[in-house]
Amino acid sequence: MCLNTGYPCNCLSDGIPCEPCRMTAKDKETEEAHLSNNIGAAGQAGSTHQPDLNASSSGVSRERSRNWGWMLSGIICVNILILGCALVSGTAYKNVNISTPDLQVFLIIILLLTSIWMIYYAIYTSRKENAVLYKDSHAGPVWLRGGLVLFGLLSIIMDIFKIASYVGYLHCDSAVKVAFPVVQLVFILVQTYFLWIHAKDCVQLQKNVTRCGLMLTLSTNLVVWMTLVTEESVHQTTIPEYPSNTTKVSGRSFYTSKAGYGDDKCKCSHTSCSIFKEAYYYLYPFNIEYSLFASAMAYVLWKNVGRVVDEHGHHKIQFRLKDVFFGPVAGVLLVVAGLATFIVYEMEMQKDYSKDADKDKAVMMHFVTNIVIVTLMSVSTVIGTAIYKVDHREHLSDKNPTRNLDVGLLVGASLGQFIISYFTIVAMVGTGAKGYLNSLNLAWAILMVIQLGLQNLFIIEGLHREPFHEVHPVTVVANPYVLQPSKDLEGLDMDTKPDPVLTAHGLHSHMGEQRPKLPWKRRVLKEVCMFLLLGNIILWIMPAFGARPQFDHDTETEFYKFNMWAAVVNIGLPFAIFYRMHSVASLFEVYVNS
């Protein structure tokens, strides 16, 4: 059929449409495609299928590009992690010919590369208007970024102390040991700024380059974390060369001195080396947590590359402590009691010459304190979980990488404490749990398993619930400008107007009086969250700053032998420490959502 009836042509006989017919067909295609897009009709003419094919081809191309970017960035991450793990493991053993400067040269290279990429990203996105069109409101909450800044500041102080200490060994040791903390200090400054500003970005330009850069950032932080954890764990559990005290950590000063890069053959040139060494040794936990926080935020950024986010469903939540009382008070008392017993326990354990009876009493006090803390946390978690049964809030339907990462990290990190607890239970049962210390250790391990399971259930359920919506009551305010009935108009002075100041004051006072109190379910949940938050803080402080009852009490060491038990503790304890800090962040989010 000829499409252009007003123009004679031989389209039908030749089979080839002429120019006017081609133009008319193209106009008809465009019109029909426009109509189909607006109306959403199911049936379309044969000539309108070409735009859909183009769109489908474009979507397949974008999908292939995204998969290619994910695969390439994953390969980069895996290779850096495996190489870093090999170097870190090699430096942990004296009989392997990999020195600390060799590892630090590798760390300096990846720290510099990561810093350069983050600076490039910040400059590029600031100059391109369409680079970041969307922001993920769930990513990088202010308390997470605030914790990152706090840990970053303490990590910078640790690097300064390291520099001041290592400078004293330049005359007889490698200069790389001074260069590494300098480069790490610069890296922390750049990364903290980068994550504070860009944690919520959903990048739309140079997506593959951004994915590779973020995987470089993630793997760099994880290698730094492995280095710190290995260094601290090995120094905590190295068997002294002399035969005595092979299982007791009575020689903790020996391990602390070994943590420094200066050894007995290389003497420090200034007298303050030991002071700085003691100072930065106690700042290791903050640097470890900083690396993990940065890794988690880099992963969320990586998942958000190219993501289109709908921000309309996000609710701004305010943090207020005046709605709760018992939870914070009980939690503070728990932290104070835990700190007091922990200080006494550490002072007794660090004595070079101390009676076994005194050390057993200190270990018993530490076990009792932890049993009380874990028991109270378990009871409060049961109460909070029961509240969820009568809470009719809907579960979150949208999928976001931040929530999935929170749950994954929570469950994964808890496996470290599960491993240690179950190994302890087997050892105690296998030896018959003879003696009061073994009985307390067994009770602590069992209660720890119960507490971890209950807390994971409570936090995951809280993270997947919709936030409570504030229901503001309808406030009825009398309008002073409304006239009285006609019978009262005779005595009304029309020039008299109400005082606007008094009216506004009355309005605000009226609204303040009508403010509703929190429902009892919300108050109970907030009390439980605040108590658990403070409980996890004290359970983080004790192992992070040197408490090692796993070696102060030698039943597990004798049951599994030192090398096997040290491997179990060195693998599980870093994850257990991170679990407590991650639980604090998750409980804070559950608190504000409640």
Secondary structure, 3 states (H helix, E strand, C coil): CCCCCCCCCCHHHHCCCCHHHHHHHHHHHHHHHHHHHHHCCCCCCHHHHHHHHHHHHHHHHHHHHHHHHHHHHHHHHHHHHHHHHHHHHHHCCCCCCCCHHHHHHHHHHHHHHHHHHHHHHHHHHHHCCCCEEEECCCCCCHHHHHHHHHHHHHHHHHHHHHHHHHHHHCCCCCCHHHHHHHHHHHHHHHHHHHHHHHCCEEECCCHHHHHHHHHHHHHHHHHHHHHHHHHHHHHHHCCCCCCCCCCCCCCHHHHHHHCCCCCCCCCCCCCCHHHHHHHHHCCHHHHHHHHHHHHHHHHHHHHCCCCCCCCCCCCCCCCCCCCCCHHHHHHHHHHHHHHHHHHHHHHHHCCCCCCHHHHHHHHHHHHHHHHHHHHHHHHHHHHHHHHHHHCCCCECCCCCHHHHHHHHHHHHHHHHHHHHHHHHHHHHHHCCCCCHHHHHHHHHHHHHHHHHHHHHHHHHHHHCECCCCCCCCCCCCCCCCCCCCHHHHHHCCCCCCCCHHHHHHHHHHHHHHCCCCCCHHHHHHHHHHHHHHHHHHHHHHHHHCCCCHHHHCCHHHHHHCHHHHHHHHHHHHHHHHHHHHHHHHHHHHHHHHC
